[in-house]
Amino acid sequence: MRFTAYQDISDEELTALGLSRDEVEKTAVLVSGGRRFRGAAAANAILWSMPAWRPLVILIHLIPVLLLFEHLGYRLVARHRGRISRALGLACCRDPV
């Protein structure tokens, strides 16, 4: 698995992956085996790839309110990711160039 900031990917590479710049600026996208997972679903797919975290993913999907909170939490963090990143002294969510 490789994490890449969308700012480091050219428009041509995004197009080859079936993605648009606008799309990746708004939400995390995981491309795996030709499938695309967005937002909280991307986080779940990453967790699912690690066997120790699979019970959590199963639990989240078995209890609908947890899935709702996960999606709402993802949207809240995504909306404020730049501010959160700066507050934590990180450069991983830098502003678009």
N, CA, C and O atoms as CSV, one atom per row, in Angstrom:
chain,resi,resn,atom,element,x,y,z
A,1,MET,N,N,0.852,-1.162,0.000
A,1,MET,CA,C,0.000,0.000,0.000
A,1,MET,C,C,0.902,1.230,0.000
A,1,MET,O,O,1.904,1.287,0.712
A,2,ARG,N,N,0.529,2.196,-0.800
A,2,ARG,CA,C,1.317,3.424,-0.907
A,2,ARG,C,C,0.384,4.616,-0.773
A,2,ARG,O,O,-0.596,4.734,-1.508
A,3,PHE,N,N,0.690,5.494,0.166
A,3,PHE,CA,C,-0.078,6.710,0.355
A,3,PHE,C,C,0.612,7.823,-0.418
A,3,PHE,O,O,1.819,8.026,-0.283
A,4,THR,N,N,-0.155,8.539,-1.226
A,4,THR,CA,C,0.401,9.612,-2.038
A,4,THR,C,C,-0.494,10.836,-1.925
A,4,THR,O,O,-1.713,10.734,-2.054
A,5,ALA,N,N,0.112,11.992,-1.683
A,5,ALA,CA,C,-0.646,13.237,-1.668
A,5,ALA,C,C,-1.116,13.538,-3.086
A,5,ALA,O,O,-0.349,13.402,-4.040
A,6,TYR,N,N,-2.357,13.942,-3.222
A,6,TYR,CA,C,-2.877,14.190,-4.572
A,6,TYR,C,C,-2.121,15.309,-5.274
A,6,TYR,O,O,-2.089,15.361,-6.503
A,7,GLN,N,N,-1.504,16.217,-4.491
A,7,GLN,CA,C,-0.745,17.300,-5.104
A,7,GLN,C,C,0.479,16.774,-5.849
A,7,GLN,O,O,1.014,17.455,-6.723
A,8,ASP,N,N,0.922,15.565,-5.506
A,8,ASP,CA,C,2.111,14.980,-6.132
A,8,ASP,C,C,1.781,14.129,-7.360
A,8,ASP,O,O,2.674,13.514,-7.942
A,9,ILE,N,N,0.513,14.088,-7.755
A,9,ILE,CA,C,0.083,13.272,-8.890
A,9,ILE,C,C,-0.363,14.188,-10.018
A,9,ILE,O,O,-1.135,15.121,-9.796
A,10,SER,N,N,0.114,13.928,-11.211
A,10,SER,CA,C,-0.254,14.766,-12.365
A,10,SER,C,C,-1.701,14.488,-12.780
A,10,SER,O,O,-2.275,13.450,-12.451
A,11,ASP,N,N,-2.265,15.439,-13.506
A,11,ASP,CA,C,-3.629,15.263,-14.023
A,11,ASP,C,C,-3.715,14.035,-14.930
A,11,ASP,O,O,-4.734,13.344,-14.941
A,12,GLU,N,N,-2.654,13.761,-15.688
A,12,GLU,CA,C,-2.646,12.608,-16.580
A,12,GLU,C,C,-2.705,11.301,-15.778
A,12,GLU,O,O,-3.418,10.367,-16.144
A,13,GLU,N,N,-1.949,11.253,-14.687
A,13,GLU,CA,C,-1.974,10.048,-13.848
A,13,GLU,C,C,-3.347,9.854,-13.204
A,13,GLU,O,O,-3.841,8.731,-13.109
A,14,LEU,N,N,-3.957,10.952,-12.765
A,14,LEU,CA,C,-5.294,10.864,-12.178
A,14,LEU,C,C,-6.299,10.349,-13.203
A,14,LEU,O,O,-7.120,9.483,-12.902
A,15,THR,N,N,-6.225,10.888,-14.410
A,15,THR,CA,C,-7.134,10.462,-15.479
A,15,THR,C,C,-6.951,8.979,-15.765
A,15,THR,O,O,-7.930,8.264,-15.980
A,16,ALA,N,N,-5.706,8.510,-15.771
A,16,ALA,CA,C,-5.435,7.087,-16.019
A,16,ALA,C,C,-6.051,6.214,-14.926
A,16,ALA,O,O,-6.387,5.055,-15.169
A,17,LEU,N,N,-6.197,6.772,-13.727
A,17,LEU,CA,C,-6.815,6.035,-12.617
A,17,LEU,C,C,-8.334,6.207,-12.592
A,17,LEU,O,O,-9.020,5.623,-11.753
A,18,GLY,N,N,-8.848,7.011,-13.517
A,18,GLY,CA,C,-10.289,7.254,-13.577
A,18,GLY,C,C,-10.749,8.260,-12.536
A,18,GLY,O,O,-11.896,8.218,-12.091
A,19,LEU,N,N,-9.847,9.178,-12.140
A,19,LEU,CA,C,-10.158,10.169,-11.117
A,19,LEU,C,C,-9.995,11.569,-11.671
A,19,LEU,O,O,-9.312,11.770,-12.675
A,20,SER,N,N,-10.616,12.531,-11.023
A,20,SER,CA,C,-10.448,13.929,-11.404
A,20,SER,C,C,-9.776,14.680,-10.261
A,20,SER,O,O,-9.847,14.261,-9.106
A,21,ARG,N,N,-9.136,15.772,-10.587
A,21,ARG,CA,C,-8.477,16.601,-9.568
A,21,ARG,C,C,-9.508,17.087,-8.557
A,21,ARG,O,O,-9.256,17.062,-7.352
A,22,ASP,N,N,-10.672,17.529,-9.040
A,22,ASP,CA,C,-11.724,18.017,-8.155
A,22,ASP,C,C,-12.136,16.943,-7.141
A,22,ASP,O,O,-12.336,17.232,-5.961
A,23,GLU,N,N,-12.256,15.714,-7.616
A,23,GLU,CA,C,-12.666,14.606,-6.753
A,23,GLU,C,C,-11.651,14.355,-5.640
A,23,GLU,O,O,-12.032,14.213,-4.478
A,24,VAL,N,N,-10.374,14.299,-5.980
A,24,VAL,CA,C,-9.360,13.970,-4.978
A,24,VAL,C,C,-9.055,15.141,-4.054
A,24,VAL,O,O,-8.472,14.948,-2.988
A,25,GLU,N,N,-9.443,16.356,-4.449
A,25,GLU,CA,C,-9.279,17.497,-3.550
A,25,GLU,C,C,-10.319,17.460,-2.444
A,25,GLU,O,O,-10.110,18.038,-1.378
A,26,LYS,N,N,-11.436,16.790,-2.685
A,26,LYS,CA,C,-12.541,16.786,-1.725
A,26,LYS,C,C,-12.568,15.581,-0.792
A,26,LYS,O,O,-13.088,15.673,0.320
A,27,THR,N,N,-12.021,14.468,-1.224
A,27,THR,CA,C,-12.119,13.255,-0.415
A,27,THR,C,C,-10.940,12.331,-0.663
A,27,THR,O,O,-10.320,12.363,-1.726
A,28,ALA,N,N,-10.644,11.515,0.322
A,28,ALA,CA,C,-9.597,10.505,0.146
A,28,ALA,C,C,-10.122,9.440,-0.812
A,28,ALA,O,O,-11.295,9.070,-0.765
A,29,VAL,N,N,-9.245,8.958,-1.672
A,29,VAL,CA,C,-9.623,7.911,-2.621
A,29,VAL,C,C,-8.581,6.804,-2.545
A,29,VAL,O,O,-7.378,7.059,-2.601
A,30,LEU,N,N,-9.058,5.585,-2.418
A,30,LEU,CA,C,-8.187,4.410,-2.453
A,30,LEU,C,C,-8.474,3.685,-3.756
A,30,LEU,O,O,-9.624,3.366,-4.060
A,31,VAL,N,N,-7.428,3.428,-4.522
A,31,VAL,CA,C,-7.561,2.654,-5.753
A,31,VAL,C,C,-6.902,1.313,-5.482
A,31,VAL,O,O,-5.709,1.239,-5.186
A,32,SER,N,N,-7.696,0.251,-5.587
A,32,SER,CA,C,-7.188,-1.087,-5.273
A,32,SER,C,C,-7.853,-2.109,-6.182
A,32,SER,O,O,-9.077,-2.240,-6.198
A,33,GLY,N,N,-7.046,-2.819,-6.925
A,33,GLY,CA,C,-7.584,-3.859,-7.797
A,33,GLY,C,C,-8.598,-3.348,-8.794
A,33,GLY,O,O,-9.555,-4.047,-9.128
A,34,GLY,N,N,-8.392,-2.127,-9.274
A,34,GLY,CA,C,-9.324,-1.558,-10.243
A,34,GLY,C,C,-10.566,-0.945,-9.622
A,34,GLY,O,O,-11.371,-0.340,-10.330
A,35,ARG,N,N,-10.739,-1.088,-8.320
A,35,ARG,CA,C,-11.897,-0.498,-7.625
A,35,ARG,C,C,-11.484,0.805,-6.968
A,35,ARG,O,O,-10.314,0.999,-6.637
A,36,ARG,N,N,-12.442,1.694,-6.782
A,36,ARG,CA,C,-12.200,2.967,-6.115
A,36,ARG,C,C,-13.074,3.060,-4.872
A,36,ARG,O,O,-14.284,2.840,-4.924
A,37,PHE,N,N,-12.439,3.389,-3.759
A,37,PHE,CA,C,-13.143,3.580,-2.493
A,37,PHE,C,C,-12.939,5.033,-2.093
A,37,PHE,O,O,-11.826,5.554,-2.169
A,38,ARG,N,N,-14.013,5.685,-1.668
A,38,ARG,CA,C,-13.933,7.101,-1.332
A,38,ARG,C,C,-14.335,7.349,0.111
A,38,ARG,O,O,-15.191,6.659,0.664
A,39,GLY,N,N,-13.696,8.353,0.713
A,39,GLY,CA,C,-14.078,8.791,2.050
A,39,GLY,C,C,-13.928,7.710,3.101
A,39,GLY,O,O,-12.904,7.030,3.179
A,40,ALA,N,N,-14.975,7.563,3.914
A,40,ALA,CA,C,-14.956,6.581,4.993
A,40,ALA,C,C,-14.808,5.161,4.442
A,40,ALA,O,O,-14.225,4.300,5.100
A,41,ALA,N,N,-15.328,4.915,3.249
A,41,ALA,CA,C,-15.179,3.588,2.641
A,41,ALA,C,C,-13.710,3.296,2.348
A,41,ALA,O,O,-13.275,2.149,2.446
A,42,ALA,N,N,-12.942,4.330,1.989
A,42,ALA,CA,C,-11.504,4.150,1.766
A,42,ALA,C,C,-10.819,3.786,3.076
A,42,ALA,O,O,-9.964,2.901,3.112
A,43,ALA,N,N,-11.197,4.471,4.153
A,43,ALA,CA,C,-10.620,4.160,5.464
A,43,ALA,C,C,-10.946,2.719,5.859
A,43,ALA,O,O,-10.083,2.002,6.366
A,44,ASN,N,N,-12.186,2.300,5.627
A,44,ASN,CA,C,-12.571,0.921,5.949
A,44,ASN,C,C,-11.809,-0.091,5.103
A,44,ASN,O,O,-11.410,-1.140,5.607
A,45,ALA,N,N,-11.605,0.209,3.836
A,45,ALA,CA,C,-10.860,-0.717,2.967
A,45,ALA,C,C,-9.411,-0.849,3.435
A,45,ALA,O,O,-8.836,-1.936,3.391
A,46,ILE,N,N,-8.824,0.264,3.882
A,46,ILE,CA,C,-7.459,0.212,4.410
A,46,ILE,C,C,-7.425,-0.630,5.678
A,46,ILE,O,O,-6.558,-1.490,5.832
A,47,LEU,N,N,-8.367,-0.386,6.588
A,47,LEU,CA,C,-8.422,-1.169,7.830
A,47,LEU,C,C,-8.670,-2.647,7.537
A,47,LEU,O,O,-8.098,-3.517,8.195
A,48,TRP,N,N,-9.524,-2.932,6.549
A,48,TRP,CA,C,-9.835,-4.320,6.190
A,48,TRP,C,C,-8.588,-5.058,5.702
A,48,TRP,O,O,-8.465,-6.270,5.878
A,49,SER,N,N,-7.673,-4.321,5.092
A,49,SER,CA,C,-6.454,-4.954,4.577
A,49,SER,C,C,-5.515,-5.399,5.702
A,49,SER,O,O,-4.558,-6.134,5.460
A,50,MET,N,N,-5.789,-4.956,6.922
A,50,MET,CA,C,-4.989,-5.339,8.086
A,50,MET,C,C,-5.842,-6.250,8.975
A,50,MET,O,O,-6.754,-5.773,9.651
A,51,PRO,N,N,-5.556,-7.550,8.982
A,51,PRO,CA,C,-6.412,-8.509,9.694
A,51,PRO,C,C,-6.768,-8.137,11.132
A,51,PRO,O,O,-7.875,-8.439,11.579
A,52,ALA,N,N,-5.884,-7.504,11.850
A,52,ALA,CA,C,-6.176,-7.145,13.241
A,52,ALA,C,C,-7.322,-6.136,13.349
A,52,ALA,O,O,-7.983,-6.068,14.385
A,53,TRP,N,N,-7.563,-5.362,12.309
A,53,TRP,CA,C,-8.600,-4.330,12.317
A,53,TRP,C,C,-9.924,-4.797,11.704
A,53,TRP,O,O,-10.916,-4.070,11.757
A,54,ARG,N,N,-9.951,-5.983,11.132
A,54,ARG,CA,C,-11.186,-6.464,10.490
A,54,ARG,C,C,-12.380,-6.543,11.435
A,54,ARG,O,O,-13.490,-6.204,11.025
A,55,PRO,N,N,-12.200,-6.978,12.691
A,55,PRO,CA,C,-13.366,-6.991,13.595
A,55,PRO,C,C,-13.994,-5.603,13.767
A,55,PRO,O,O,-15.215,-5.489,13.878
A,56,LEU,N,N,-13.179,-4.557,13.789
A,56,LEU,CA,C,-13.725,-3.205,13.910
A,56,LEU,C,C,-14.559,-2.844,12.684
A,56,LEU,O,O,-15.643,-2.275,12.815
A,57,VAL,N,N,-14.062,-3.169,11.499
A,57,VAL,CA,C,-14.796,-2.867,10.264
A,57,VAL,C,C,-16.122,-3.633,10.260
A,57,VAL,O,O,-17.157,-3.085,9.883
A,58,ILE,N,N,-16.088,-4.880,10.673
A,58,ILE,CA,C,-17.322,-5.681,10.738
A,58,ILE,C,C,-18.301,-5.055,11.724
A,58,ILE,O,O,-19.488,-4.931,11.422
A,59,LEU,N,N,-17.819,-4.661,12.895
A,59,LEU,CA,C,-18.667,-4.042,13.912
A,59,LEU,C,C,-19.299,-2.757,13.387
A,59,LEU,O,O,-20.493,-2.524,13.578
A,60,ILE,N,N,-18.504,-1.932,12.732
A,60,ILE,CA,C,-19.016,-0.665,12.178
A,60,ILE,C,C,-20.140,-0.935,11.184
A,60,ILE,O,O,-21.121,-0.192,11.142
A,61,HIS,N,N,-20.009,-1.990,10.386
A,61,HIS,CA,C,-21.042,-2.278,9.385
A,61,HIS,C,C,-22.243,-3.015,9.968
A,61,HIS,O,O,-23.321,-2.996,9.374
A,62,LEU,N,N,-22.078,-3.655,11.108
A,62,LEU,CA,C,-23.203,-4.355,11.737
A,62,LEU,C,C,-24.105,-3.418,12.534
A,62,LEU,O,O,-25.289,-3.698,12.723
A,63,ILE,N,N,-23.540,-2.305,13.001
A,63,ILE,CA,C,-24.313,-1.351,13.804
A,63,ILE,C,C,-24.450,-0.062,12.991
A,63,ILE,O,O,-23.523,0.747,12.936
A,64,PRO,N,N,-25.605,0.122,12.364
A,64,PRO,CA,C,-25.786,1.240,11.439
A,64,PRO,C,C,-25.427,2.612,12.017
A,64,PRO,O,O,-24.888,3.457,11.302
A,65,VAL,N,N,-25.714,2.842,13.288
A,65,VAL,CA,C,-25.404,4.154,13.863
A,65,VAL,C,C,-23.893,4.396,13.878
A,65,VAL,O,O,-23.457,5.539,13.740
A,66,LEU,N,N,-23.086,3.343,14.044
A,66,LEU,CA,C,-21.634,3.501,14.006
A,66,LEU,C,C,-21.171,3.886,12.602
A,66,LEU,O,O,-20.271,4.710,12.438
A,67,LEU,N,N,-21.792,3.287,11.602
A,67,LEU,CA,C,-21.450,3.622,10.217
A,67,LEU,C,C,-21.821,5.078,9.921
A,67,LEU,O,O,-21.075,5.791,9.251
A,68,LEU,N,N,-22.967,5.506,10.423
A,68,LEU,CA,C,-23.377,6.905,10.252
A,68,LEU,C,C,-22.367,7.841,10.909
A,68,LEU,O,O,-21.938,8.819,10.298
A,69,PHE,N,N,-21.983,7.545,12.157
A,69,PHE,CA,C,-20.999,8.383,12.854
A,69,PHE,C,C,-19.654,8.375,12.145
A,69,PHE,O,O,-18.959,9.390,12.115
A,70,GLU,N,N,-19.285,7.235,11.576
A,70,GLU,CA,C,-18.023,7.163,10.849
A,70,GLU,C,C,-18.059,8.105,9.640
A,70,GLU,O,O,-17.106,8.846,9.402
A,71,HIS,N,N,-19.141,8.076,8.889
A,71,HIS,CA,C,-19.258,8.943,7.707
A,71,HIS,C,C,-19.305,10.416,8.104
A,71,HIS,O,O,-18.668,11.252,7.463
A,72,LEU,N,N,-20.053,10.737,9.154
A,72,LEU,CA,C,-20.114,12.122,9.615
A,72,LEU,C,C,-18.759,12.574,10.141
A,72,LEU,O,O,-18.328,13.694,9.863
A,73,GLY,N,N,-18.087,11.717,10.896
A,73,GLY,CA,C,-16.760,12.038,11.421
A,73,GLY,C,C,-15.756,12.243,10.301
A,73,GLY,O,O,-14.932,13.156,10.357
A,74,TYR,N,N,-15.825,11.391,9.278
A,74,TYR,CA,C,-14.920,11.542,8.134
A,74,TYR,C,C,-15.132,12.897,7.471
A,74,TYR,O,O,-14.169,13.606,7.179
A,75,ARG,N,N,-16.383,13.255,7.235
A,75,ARG,CA,C,-16.682,14.526,6.571
A,75,ARG,C,C,-16.194,15.712,7.397
A,75,ARG,O,O,-15.680,16.685,6.845
A,76,LEU,N,N,-16.352,15.636,8.718
A,76,LEU,CA,C,-15.901,16.714,9.596
A,76,LEU,C,C,-14.379,16.858,9.542
A,76,LEU,O,O,-13.864,17.967,9.395
A,77,VAL,N,N,-13.672,15.755,9.661
A,77,VAL,CA,C,-12.210,15.787,9.617
A,77,VAL,C,C,-11.731,16.224,8.232
A,77,VAL,O,O,-10.805,17.028,8.127
A,78,ALA,N,N,-12.349,15.705,7.174
A,78,ALA,CA,C,-11.941,16.062,5.809
A,78,ALA,C,C,-12.127,17.552,5.556
A,78,ALA,O,O,-11.292,18.185,4.910
A,79,ARG,N,N,-13.210,18.106,6.061
A,79,ARG,CA,C,-13.486,19.524,5.847
A,79,ARG,C,C,-12.436,20.410,6.528
A,79,ARG,O,O,-12.128,21.501,6.050
A,80,HIS,N,N,-11.892,19.925,7.649
A,80,HIS,CA,C,-10.953,20.726,8.434
A,80,HIS,C,C,-9.550,20.127,8.467
A,80,HIS,O,O,-8.770,20.424,9.372
A,81,ARG,N,N,-9.222,19.283,7.484
A,81,ARG,CA,C,-7.947,18.565,7.517
A,81,ARG,C,C,-6.729,19.476,7.486
A,81,ARG,O,O,-5.732,19.190,8.148
A,82,GLY,N,N,-6.790,20.551,6.741
A,82,GLY,CA,C,-5.661,21.483,6.702
A,82,GLY,C,C,-5.411,22.108,8.061
A,82,GLY,O,O,-4.270,22.199,8.513
A,83,ARG,N,N,-6.479,22.534,8.706
A,83,ARG,CA,C,-6.370,23.147,10.034
A,83,ARG,C,C,-5.876,22.129,11.058
A,83,ARG,O,O,-5.033,22.450,11.895
A,84,ILE,N,N,-6.390,20.920,10.997
A,84,ILE,CA,C,-5.964,19.860,11.916
A,84,ILE,C,C,-4.493,19.540,11.697
A,84,ILE,O,O,-3.737,19.390,12.657
A,85,SER,N,N,-4.085,19.436,10.439
A,85,SER,CA,C,-2.705,19.133,10.107
A,85,SER,C,C,-1.760,20.215,10.656
A,85,SER,O,O,-0.734,19.906,11.263
A,86,ARG,N,N,-2.120,21.474,10.434
A,86,ARG,CA,C,-1.279,22.572,10.943
A,86,ARG,C,C,-1.225,22.558,12.466
A,86,ARG,O,O,-0.159,22.767,13.044
A,87,ALA,N,N,-2.354,22.317,13.123
A,87,ALA,CA,C,-2.394,22.296,14.587
A,87,ALA,C,C,-1.505,21.193,15.158
A,87,ALA,O,O,-0.943,21.336,16.243
A,88,LEU,N,N,-1.385,20.095,14.417
A,88,LEU,CA,C,-0.544,18.982,14.866
A,88,LEU,C,C,0.891,19.093,14.369
A,88,LEU,O,O,1.716,18.219,14.638
A,89,GLY,N,N,1.190,20.176,13.640
A,89,GLY,CA,C,2.543,20.379,13.125
A,89,GLY,C,C,2.905,19.445,11.986
A,89,GLY,O,O,4.078,19.137,11.779
A,90,LEU,N,N,1.894,18.990,11.241
A,90,LEU,CA,C,2.117,18.061,10.131
A,90,LEU,C,C,2.035,18.798,8.793
A,90,LEU,O,O,1.420,19.861,8.703
A,91,ALA,N,N,2.640,18.244,7.780
A,91,ALA,CA,C,2.567,18.829,6.446
A,91,ALA,C,C,1.807,17.914,5.491
A,91,ALA,O,O,1.800,18.152,4.283
A,92,CYS,N,N,1.165,16.866,6.022
A,92,CYS,CA,C,0.535,15.878,5.148
A,92,CYS,C,C,-0.720,16.382,4.468
A,92,CYS,O,O,-1.115,15.815,3.449
A,93,CYS,N,N,-1.360,17.405,4.971
A,93,CYS,CA,C,-2.583,17.920,4.359
A,93,CYS,C,C,-2.381,19.361,3.930
A,93,CYS,O,O,-3.176,20.243,4.256
A,94,ARG,N,N,-1.309,19.580,3.197
A,94,ARG,CA,C,-1.004,20.951,2.778
A,94,ARG,C,C,-2.029,21.434,1.766
A,94,ARG,O,O,-2.711,20.644,1.112
A,95,ASP,N,N,-2.116,22.725,1.657
A,95,ASP,CA,C,-3.071,23.347,0.736
A,95,ASP,C,C,-2.669,23.054,-0.704
A,95,ASP,O,O,-1.486,22.863,-0.987
A,96,PRO,N,N,-3.641,23.017,-1.619
A,96,PRO,CA,C,-3.319,22.766,-3.035
A,96,PRO,C,C,-2.393,23.847,-3.573
A,96,PRO,O,O,-2.455,25.004,-3.157
A,97,VAL,N,N,-1.527,23.443,-4.514
A,97,VAL,CA,C,-0.607,24.394,-5.127
A,97,VAL,C,C,-1.276,25.121,-6.268
A,97,VAL,O,O,-0.653,25.968,-6.910
